[in-house]
Amino acid sequence: GYSGGMGFLVRSCFRLWTYH
């Protein structure tokens, strides 16, 4: 799994995509 800021950015992008 991801760790640190990288993981946060990835999850944030995924959330944005799912929202659409």
Stockholm file with secondary structure:
# STOCKHOLM 1.0

chainA/1-20         GYSGGMGFLVRSCFRLWTYH
#=GR chainA/1-20 SS CCCSHHHHHHHHHHHHHHHC
#=GC SS_cons        CCCSHHHHHHHHHHHHHHHC
//
